[in-house]
């Protein structure tokens, strides 16, 4: 699954995401049936949970949310006013089934080898 466009759109979005909107999104999601865990200053990704299961991640640096397929419509509905948020519909967090155009993203994602398939866990680890 090619996720180049979702990443690029998030990286190029001109918003106050990391200053305020990330925190608003985190609050909106956690005010419903979901939990959000974020270690300020230690992590760049907040995790989204449902019934003690990890179902997604929110990137604190850019408007990008990675969310498991069964939950994506609920999260999109909750965040409908944030039309610029980019979503990656996750089949799996651990399977190496994702790819991105390395010539476009390599300069931005320094240290992350995107020349072959990777997992979303790898992407989150290297962008954290």
C-alpha positions as CSV (number, residue, x, y, z in Angstrom):
1,X,0.0,0.0,0.0
2,X,1.5,3.3,-1.1
3,X,1.2,6.0,1.5
4,X,3.4,8.6,-0.1
5,X,0.6,11.1,-0.8
6,X,-0.9,11.0,2.8
7,X,2.6,11.6,4.3
8,X,3.4,14.4,1.8
9,X,0.1,16.2,2.4
10,X,0.6,16.1,6.1
11,X,4.2,17.4,5.8
12,X,3.2,20.3,3.6
13,X,0.0,21.4,5.5
14,X,0.2,24.9,6.8
15,X,-1.7,24.8,10.1
16,X,-1.0,25.4,13.8
17,X,-1.1,21.7,14.2
18,X,1.7,21.1,16.7
19,X,1.0,24.3,18.6
20,X,-2.7,23.8,19.3
21,X,-4.8,21.7,16.9
22,X,-3.1,18.4,17.8
23,X,-4.2,19.0,21.4
24,X,-7.8,19.8,20.4
25,X,-7.9,16.6,18.3
26,X,-6.5,14.6,21.2
27,X,-9.2,16.0,23.5
28,X,-12.1,15.4,21.0
29,X,-11.1,11.8,20.5
30,X,-10.6,11.1,24.2
31,X,-14.0,12.7,25.1
32,X,-15.7,9.8,23.3
33,X,-15.3,6.1,23.7
34,X,-11.6,6.2,22.9
35,X,-8.5,6.7,25.0
36,X,-5.5,8.8,24.0
37,X,-2.1,8.4,25.5
38,X,0.6,11.0,24.9
39,X,3.9,11.5,26.7
40,X,4.6,15.2,26.2
41,X,8.2,15.9,25.5
42,X,9.1,12.2,25.1
43,X,7.1,11.1,22.1
44,X,5.9,12.5,18.8
45,X,3.1,10.1,18.5
46,X,0.0,9.7,20.6
47,X,-1.7,6.3,20.7
48,X,-5.4,5.8,20.4
49,X,-7.1,2.9,22.2
50,X,-10.4,1.3,22.4
51,X,-11.3,-1.4,24.9
52,X,-7.7,-1.8,25.9
53,X,-6.6,-2.3,22.3
54,X,-4.3,-0.1,20.3
55,X,-6.3,1.1,17.2
56,X,-4.2,4.1,16.0
57,X,-1.7,6.9,16.3
58,X,-1.8,10.7,16.0
59,X,1.4,12.4,14.9
60,X,2.0,15.5,17.1
61,X,4.2,17.1,14.5
62,X,2.0,16.9,11.4
63,X,-1.7,16.4,10.8
64,X,-1.5,12.6,10.1
65,X,-3.6,9.9,11.8
66,X,-2.9,6.2,11.3
67,X,-6.0,4.3,12.3
68,X,-7.2,0.7,12.0
69,X,-9.8,0.1,9.3
70,X,-12.8,-0.7,11.5
71,X,-12.4,2.6,13.3
72,X,-11.5,5.0,10.6
73,X,-15.0,6.2,9.8
74,X,-15.8,6.9,13.5
75,X,-12.6,9.0,13.9
76,X,-13.2,10.9,10.7
77,X,-16.7,11.7,11.8
78,X,-15.5,13.0,15.1
79,X,-12.8,15.2,13.4
80,X,-14.9,16.3,10.4
81,X,-14.2,20.0,11.0
82,X,-10.4,19.3,10.5
83,X,-10.6,18.9,6.8
84,X,-6.8,19.0,6.3
85,X,-6.1,15.9,8.5
86,X,-4.6,13.1,6.5
87,X,-5.6,9.5,7.4
88,X,-3.8,6.3,6.7
89,X,-6.2,3.4,6.8
90,X,-4.2,0.7,8.6
91,X,-4.6,-2.9,7.7
92,X,-1.8,-3.8,10.1
93,X,0.7,-1.9,12.2
94,X,3.3,-4.7,12.1
95,X,3.2,-6.1,8.6
96,X,5.7,-4.8,6.1
97,X,3.1,-3.9,3.5
98,X,3.5,-0.1,3.1
99,X,5.7,1.8,0.8
100,X,6.5,5.4,0.0
101,X,8.3,7.1,-2.9
102,X,11.8,7.4,-1.5
103,X,13.0,10.2,-3.8
104,X,10.2,12.5,-2.4
105,X,10.4,11.6,1.3
106,X,14.0,10.6,1.9
107,X,15.2,14.2,2.6
108,X,12.4,14.7,5.2
109,X,12.5,11.3,6.9
110,X,16.3,11.2,7.4
111,X,17.5,7.9,8.8
112,X,14.4,5.9,7.7
113,X,15.0,3.5,4.8
114,X,11.9,3.7,2.7
115,X,13.5,2.0,-0.3
116,X,11.4,-1.2,0.3
117,X,8.3,-2.2,2.1
118,X,8.0,-1.2,5.7
119,X,5.6,-1.5,8.6
120,X,3.7,1.4,10.2
121,X,5.5,0.5,13.5
122,X,8.8,1.1,11.7
123,X,7.5,4.5,10.3
124,X,6.4,5.6,13.8
125,X,9.7,4.5,15.4
126,X,11.9,6.4,12.9
127,X,9.7,9.5,13.0
128,X,9.5,9.6,16.8
